Amino acid sequence: MSGGTWNPTTLPIRPGVYINFVEAAAAAITGGERGVVALGLSTYTGGTATVGKYYEVNTLAAADALFGSANTMPIKLAFQGGASRVIVYTLPTSPVTADYTAMRAGFDTQFFNVFVAQVYNVTEQAALKTWLTTNRTDGKQFMLVIGGDATTDADPTVGNTRSTLNADSAIVNVINGAIVDGVSYTSSAYAPFVAGLIAGSNINESITYAPTTASDVTKRLSNAQTNAALTAGSLVLTNDGKRVKIEQGVVTSGKKIRATRARQAVIDDISTTADESFIGRLQNNADGRAALIASVTKYLETLADNGVLEAPIVTLDPNNPPVGDKVFLAISYVEIDSMERIFFTINV
């Protein structure tokens, strides 16, 4: 069967649940609604936008009309990176703490995948980290991209210290800037490109060695500096003599961006489909629990078929038996990494 509304009385056939999960998996693998970047903008003269509003833009032309063509570089970079949509909050020209607080509170009810801070502000970066962890506790999943200014970009050890300060599995810290069309951008100013790249990439792909729009970097790191940065969980832009690329797709905790995005996709897709198809509809009996387990398993198998993960197992949690309106599942799978280091032994 295909399509149709799922009716709990048809258990265990579950066509609606099956289709919901397969569609969710397909959207995850192709990027789809995972390509959404969010940011705050404090300069928008020459456009129709007004202060304290949220605007959703799908094209650079729409952004130019709203915010003025001279002010849309952060949005342009996000689109160039691969974002499908950008949600913009219009801050005052000289924002203070209360303005940033209001922006974050409003974004709590907006859907996006990556938030980027394209202006360097140490106090706001700390607040953003707290905001991200609070939202994660509340069930909202997204990633955060931050950077530095011209002074901190000149010394990679300072950028690495920022990575340590903001260590988290969902935070990306860019530590050197980029030169695009002869214009130098700080790591914070170029961070929207990285945010768009993360949001727009398939979750079965790494952004390691992904090309950028830059012709050069503002600070070229030595081999030793690059190794130290990667160990610290810093994202480095590298000029290899042919192009400027992402050295490695890492988060500040030292883990891979790919792994975080896959984990967030699993959490979001299962939670969303459970909200729409399970909560209040499934009986908490053997048949209902079997339908739930089968549906989650099918979803994970779809991701496995597309190289996102492998060996998925879904069972009832043996340590937490179902009771009343509560059911506990134990979900396990093996994360798949991308091939990033290749070693050859050549015998001659």
Secondary structure, DSSP 8 states (H G I E B T S, - for coil): --SS---GGGTT--HHHHHHHHHHHHHHHT-GGG-EEEEEES--TTSS--TT-EEEESSHHHHHHHH-GGG-HHHHHHHHHT-SEEEEEE--SS--HHHHHHHHHHHTTS--SEEE--S--HHHHHHHHHHHHHHHHTT---EEEE---HHHHT-HHHHHHHHHHT--TTEEEB-S-EEETTEEE-HHHHHHHHHHHHHHS-TT---TT-B-S-SEESS---HHHHHHHHHHT-B-EEE-SS-EEES--B-TTSSBHHHHHHHHHHHHHHHHHHHHHTTTTS-SSHHHHHHHHHHHHHHHHHHHHTTSEEEEEEEE-TTS--BTTB--EEEEEEE-------------
